[in-house]
Amino acid sequence: MNVPVARPLELVDLTKRFDDGTVAVHGINLTIPAASYCCLLGPSGCGKTTTLRMVAGHEIATSGDILLDGHNITNLTAASRGTAMMFQSFALFPHLSALDNVAFSLKVRGVNRQARSQEAMALLEKVGMAHLAQRKPAELSGGQQQRVALARALMMRPKVLLLDEPLSALDPFLRSQMRAELRHWQQTLGLTFIHVTHSQEEAMALADLMVLMNNGVIVQQGPPNEMFNRPVNAFAANFLGGHNLFQDDKGRRYAVRTDLTQLMHQAAPPGAGLHTHPVEVAAVEYQGPYVLVGVHTRAPERCLTPQEQLKVMVSEETFTRHRFVVGESAQLGWTAEQEHALSD
């Protein structure tokens, strides 16, 4: 079976307003290049799943347009717009074999058994599951079920594959393994993937394009390294993590990466070129190559990071030489060059 060539997707002033007046998505604009892996992320209720469902045709847009390869698909049925959805639960039929699950859509269309089985087997071979074609979902691992769900979605010959939190039901080890597999299949198949997740770690590992949403709008979009190193505002920096946020006495707001922040037993001497912030050590967690030290601010008027998220990554070697204990007073330190200014 030949998988269709990937196509770019464009959202133009896309809005979704529910009957109760709630605006779930508010006039967003987004271009997703062909054959790219795009992750929509953000907190619960931010509009990411509603956006995905509008692209899939499972929600009707209130206004705006959805363009696939330049063609307006906003008002087309879900079956005719060239997209396919992989659901969080995989939604496999428990009484059907892997082969029959994959072939099901062709059966509904009246394709004869031999032809649909041949096409389904070709897809199972593509995702490495042909040898388990006769097993039912209960006889497959979570990762194997995901491969079958992927093959079933590909049976729709989509131009864009939509994934609604496909890894959230898996245990942490399998989640990491299947994350790598999804990226592999996206690159192998050359399809456009749009993946909804609330996990910034997952998005950074998978995406060519990360799209961070909040309150129905796009806060920031870009490649993962750009998003992490240059968050646009305090919300983005706090949600993506890995930063401590401060403001100076003039109200200027800025972020410093936790792996670049120094933790010191006492304030740096004058002329050391370090900006400092007083803290109290609240938690010490050994993480292998580094120790994650949680701290509480002693100058809340200068700190924008919630107490439970204020952290410093200290190398194992440094921590061994200069141990810190819970309850100890300390100082955070960084240079001006390590500050990233925030728009808000």
C-alpha positions as CSV (number, residue, x, y, z in Angstrom):
1,M,0.0,0.0,0.0
2,N,1.3,3.4,-0.9
3,V,0.9,6.1,1.8
4,P,-0.1,9.5,0.4
5,V,2.4,12.3,0.2
6,A,2.2,14.5,3.3
7,R,0.5,17.9,2.9
8,P,0.8,21.1,4.8
9,L,-2.0,22.1,7.1
10,E,-3.1,25.7,7.9
11,L,-5.5,27.1,10.5
12,V,-6.8,30.6,9.7
13,D,-8.5,32.6,12.5
14,L,-10.0,29.3,13.8
15,T,-12.5,29.8,16.6
16,K,-14.7,27.4,18.5
17,R,-17.5,28.7,20.7
18,F,-19.8,26.3,22.5
19,D,-23.6,26.8,23.1
20,D,-23.0,28.0,26.7
21,G,-20.9,30.8,25.4
22,T,-17.5,29.3,26.3
23,V,-14.8,30.1,23.8
24,A,-12.6,27.1,23.7
25,V,-10.4,28.3,20.8
26,H,-10.1,32.0,20.0
27,G,-9.0,33.0,16.5
28,I,-5.8,30.9,16.2
29,N,-3.5,31.0,13.2
30,L,-1.1,28.2,12.6
31,T,0.8,26.7,9.7
32,I,2.1,23.1,10.0
33,P,4.6,22.2,7.3
34,A,4.2,19.0,5.3
35,A,5.9,15.8,6.8
36,S,6.5,17.5,10.1
37,Y,5.7,16.4,13.7
38,C,3.6,19.0,15.5
39,C,2.8,18.8,19.2
40,L,-0.1,20.9,20.6
41,L,0.5,21.2,24.4
42,G,-0.8,23.2,27.3
43,P,-2.8,22.7,30.5
44,S,-6.2,21.1,30.7
45,G,-8.8,23.3,29.1
46,C,-6.4,25.3,27.0
47,G,-8.0,24.4,23.7
48,K,-5.6,21.9,22.3
49,T,-7.9,18.9,22.1
50,T,-10.7,21.0,20.7
51,T,-8.3,22.2,18.0
52,L,-7.4,18.7,17.1
53,R,-11.1,17.6,17.0
54,M,-11.9,20.5,14.6
55,V,-9.1,19.4,12.3
56,A,-10.5,15.9,12.4
57,G,-14.1,17.0,11.7
58,H,-15.4,15.8,15.1
59,E,-16.1,19.4,16.2
60,I,-17.6,22.0,13.9
61,A,-15.6,25.3,13.8
62,T,-17.6,28.4,14.8
63,S,-15.6,30.5,12.4
64,G,-12.3,30.5,10.5
65,D,-10.8,28.0,8.1
66,I,-8.9,24.7,8.0
67,L,-6.8,24.4,4.8
68,L,-5.1,21.1,3.8
69,D,-2.7,21.4,0.9
70,G,-4.5,24.7,0.1
71,H,-7.9,23.1,-0.1
72,N,-10.6,24.3,2.4
73,I,-11.8,21.3,4.4
74,T,-13.5,23.2,7.2
75,N,-17.0,22.0,6.3
76,L,-16.2,18.5,5.0
77,T,-17.2,15.4,6.8
78,A,-14.6,13.6,9.0
79,A,-14.4,10.8,6.5
80,S,-13.8,13.0,3.4
81,R,-11.2,15.5,4.7
82,G,-8.0,13.4,4.5
83,T,-7.2,13.0,8.2
84,A,-7.2,10.0,10.5
85,M,-7.3,9.9,14.3
86,M,-5.4,7.7,16.8
87,F,-7.3,7.9,20.1
88,Q,-5.9,7.8,23.6
89,S,-7.5,4.4,24.3
90,F,-6.5,3.0,20.9
91,A,-10.2,1.9,20.6
92,L,-9.5,-1.5,19.1
93,F,-12.4,-4.0,18.7
94,P,-11.7,-6.6,21.4
95,H,-13.4,-9.5,19.6
96,L,-11.4,-8.9,16.3
97,S,-7.9,-10.0,15.5
98,A,-5.2,-7.4,14.7
99,L,-5.7,-8.1,11.0
100,D,-9.4,-7.7,11.2
101,N,-9.1,-4.5,13.2
102,V,-6.9,-3.0,10.6
103,A,-9.2,-4.2,7.7
104,F,-12.4,-3.1,9.4
105,S,-12.8,0.2,7.5
106,L,-12.5,-1.6,4.2
107,K,-15.1,-4.1,5.3
108,V,-17.5,-1.3,6.0
109,R,-16.8,0.0,2.5
110,G,-17.7,-3.4,1.0
111,V,-14.2,-4.5,-0.1
112,N,-14.0,-8.3,-0.4
113,R,-12.2,-10.2,2.3
114,Q,-9.2,-11.3,0.3
115,A,-8.5,-7.7,-0.9
116,R,-8.9,-6.1,2.5
117,S,-6.9,-8.8,4.3
118,Q,-4.1,-8.3,1.8
119,E,-4.0,-4.6,2.3
120,A,-4.3,-4.9,6.1
121,M,-1.4,-7.4,6.2
122,A,0.8,-5.0,4.2
123,L,0.2,-2.3,6.8
124,L,0.9,-4.7,9.7
125,E,4.1,-5.6,8.0
126,K,5.0,-1.9,7.7
127,V,4.6,-1.4,11.5
128,G,6.3,-4.8,12.3
129,M,3.1,-6.6,13.5
130,A,2.5,-9.1,10.7
131,H,3.7,-12.0,12.8
132,L,0.9,-11.2,15.4
133,A,-1.9,-10.6,12.8
134,Q,-4.2,-13.2,14.3
135,R,-3.9,-12.1,17.9
136,K,-6.7,-10.2,19.6
137,P,-6.0,-6.9,21.5
138,A,-6.0,-8.6,24.9
139,E,-3.2,-10.8,23.7
140,L,-1.0,-7.9,22.8
141,S,1.1,-5.5,24.9
142,G,0.3,-1.8,25.1
143,G,3.0,-1.1,22.6
144,Q,1.8,-3.7,20.2
145,Q,-1.8,-2.4,20.4
146,Q,-0.5,1.0,19.5
147,R,1.2,-0.3,16.4
148,V,-2.1,-2.0,15.4
149,A,-3.9,1.3,16.0
150,L,-1.4,3.1,13.9
151,A,-1.8,0.6,11.0
152,R,-5.6,0.9,11.3
153,A,-5.3,4.7,11.0
154,L,-3.0,4.4,8.0
155,M,-5.7,2.3,6.3
156,M,-7.6,5.5,5.9
157,R,-4.8,6.8,3.7
158,P,-4.6,10.0,5.6
159,K,-2.6,13.1,4.6
160,V,-2.5,14.1,8.2
161,L,-2.5,11.7,11.2
162,L,-4.0,13.1,14.4
163,L,-3.0,11.7,17.8
164,D,-5.0,12.5,20.9
165,E,-2.7,11.9,23.9
166,P,-1.7,8.4,22.5
167,L,0.9,7.7,25.2
168,S,-0.9,8.8,28.4
169,A,-2.3,5.3,29.1
170,L,1.1,3.6,29.0
171,D,3.5,3.1,31.9
172,P,6.6,5.4,32.0
173,F,9.0,2.9,30.5
174,L,6.7,1.9,27.6
175,R,5.8,5.6,27.1
176,S,9.4,6.4,26.5
177,Q,9.8,3.4,24.1
178,M,6.7,4.2,22.1
179,R,7.6,7.9,21.9
180,A,10.7,6.8,20.0
181,E,8.6,4.5,17.8
182,L,6.1,7.2,16.9
183,R,8.9,9.5,15.8
184,H,10.4,6.7,13.8
185,W,7.2,5.9,12.0
186,Q,6.5,9.6,11.3
187,Q,9.8,9.9,9.7
188,T,9.6,6.6,7.9
189,L,6.1,7.2,6.5
190,G,6.8,10.9,5.7
191,L,3.4,11.9,7.0
192,T,2.3,15.0,8.9
193,F,1.6,14.1,12.5
194,I,-0.4,16.4,14.9
195,H,0.0,15.1,18.5
196,V,-1.9,16.5,21.5
197,T,-0.2,16.2,24.9
198,H,0.0,17.9,28.2
199,S,3.6,16.7,28.7
200,Q,6.4,19.2,27.8
201,E,8.9,16.4,28.0
202,E,6.9,14.4,25.4
203,A,6.6,17.4,23.1
204,M,10.2,18.3,23.3
205,A,11.2,14.7,22.5
206,L,8.9,14.4,19.5
207,A,8.2,17.7,17.8
208,D,9.6,19.6,14.9
209,L,7.1,22.2,15.8
210,M,5.8,22.8,19.4
211,V,2.6,24.9,19.8
212,L,1.9,26.0,23.4
213,M,-1.7,27.0,24.1
214,N,-3.5,28.6,27.0
215,N,-7.0,30.0,27.4
216,G,-7.8,29.2,23.8
217,V,-5.0,31.0,22.2
218,I,-1.5,30.2,21.0
219,V,1.1,31.6,23.5
220,Q,4.2,30.5,21.6
221,Q,5.2,28.2,18.7
222,G,8.5,27.1,17.3
223,P,11.2,24.3,17.4
224,P,11.7,22.7,20.9
225,N,15.2,24.2,21.4
226,E,13.9,27.7,20.6
227,M,10.9,27.3,22.9
228,F,13.0,26.1,25.8
229,N,15.8,28.6,25.5
230,R,13.6,31.6,24.6
231,P,10.2,31.4,26.4
232,V,8.2,34.5,25.5
233,N,6.6,35.0,28.9
234,A,6.3,33.8,32.5
235,F,3.5,31.3,31.6
236,A,5.6,29.7,28.8
237,A,8.7,29.5,31.0
238,N,6.8,28.0,34.0
239,F,4.9,25.5,31.8
240,L,7.9,24.3,29.9
241,G,9.9,24.1,33.1
242,G,13.7,24.2,33.5
243,H,13.7,27.9,34.4
244,N,13.7,30.0,37.5
245,L,11.9,33.3,37.1
246,F,12.8,36.6,38.7
247,Q,12.2,40.3,38.5
248,D,14.4,43.2,39.4
249,D,13.5,46.3,41.4
250,K,12.4,48.0,38.2
251,G,9.9,45.3,37.4
252,R,11.9,43.8,34.6
253,R,11.1,40.0,34.3
254,Y,13.6,37.4,33.2
255,A,14.3,33.6,33.4
256,V,17.4,31.7,34.2
257,R,17.8,28.0,33.2
258,T,18.0,25.7,36.3
259,D,21.1,24.0,34.9
260,L,22.9,27.3,34.6
261,T,21.9,28.6,38.0
262,Q,24.6,28.2,40.7
263,L,23.8,27.2,44.3
264,M,26.2,28.7,46.8
265,H,26.6,28.5,50.6
266,Q,27.0,32.3,50.8
267,A,26.7,35.3,48.6
268,A,29.4,35.9,46.0
269,P,32.0,38.5,46.8
270,P,31.7,42.0,45.1
271,G,33.2,42.0,41.6
272,A,32.4,38.3,41.0
273,G,29.9,39.3,38.3
274,L,27.1,37.3,39.7
275,H,23.5,38.3,40.4
276,T,22.2,36.6,43.6
277,H,19.0,35.6,45.2
278,P,18.5,34.4,48.8
279,V,16.9,31.0,49.3
280,E,16.4,28.1,51.8
281,V,17.1,24.5,50.7
282,A,13.8,22.6,50.7
283,A,14.5,19.3,49.0
284,V,17.5,17.3,47.7
285,E,16.9,14.6,45.0
286,Y,19.7,12.5,43.6
287,Q,19.2,12.1,39.8
288,G,22.4,10.2,38.8
289,P,24.5,12.7,36.8
290,Y,23.1,15.6,38.8
291,V,21.4,16.5,42.1
292,L,18.1,18.4,41.8
293,V,17.9,20.8,44.7
294,G,14.5,22.4,45.5
295,V,14.7,25.8,47.2
296,H,12.3,28.3,48.7
297,T,12.8,32.0,48.1
298,R,13.6,34.4,50.9
299,A,12.8,37.3,48.7
300,P,9.3,36.6,47.3
301,E,8.9,40.1,45.8
302,R,11.7,39.2,43.4
303,C,10.7,35.7,42.5
304,L,8.1,34.8,39.9
305,T,8.5,31.0,40.1
306,P,6.0,29.1,42.3
307,Q,7.8,27.7,45.4
308,E,7.4,24.1,44.4
309,Q,9.0,24.7,41.1
310,L,12.1,26.7,42.2
311,K,15.0,24.3,41.5
312,V,18.7,24.1,40.8
313,M,20.5,21.4,38.9
314,V,23.9,20.7,40.6
315,S,26.4,18.3,39.1
316,E,27.1,15.2,41.1
317,E,30.7,16.2,41.4
318,T,29.9,19.7,42.6
319,F,27.4,18.5,45.1
320,T,29.8,15.9,46.5
321,R,32.3,18.8,47.2
322,H,29.7,21.3,48.5
323,R,26.8,19.4,50.0
324,F,23.6,21.2,50.9
325,V,21.1,20.0,53.5
326,V,17.4,20.8,53.9
327,G,16.8,23.9,55.9
328,E,20.1,25.5,55.1
329,S,20.3,29.1,53.9
330,A,21.9,29.5,50.5
331,Q,22.2,31.8,47.5
332,L,21.3,31.4,43.9
333,G,23.8,33.0,41.5
334,W,23.9,33.7,37.7
335,T,25.5,36.1,35.3
336,A,23.7,38.7,33.3
337,E,24.4,36.8,30.1
338,Q,22.3,33.8,31.4
339,E,19.2,35.9,31.8
340,H,16.4,35.7,29.2
341,A,14.0,38.7,29.2
342,L,10.3,37.9,29.3
343,S,7.7,40.0,27.5
344,D,5.4,40.3,30.5
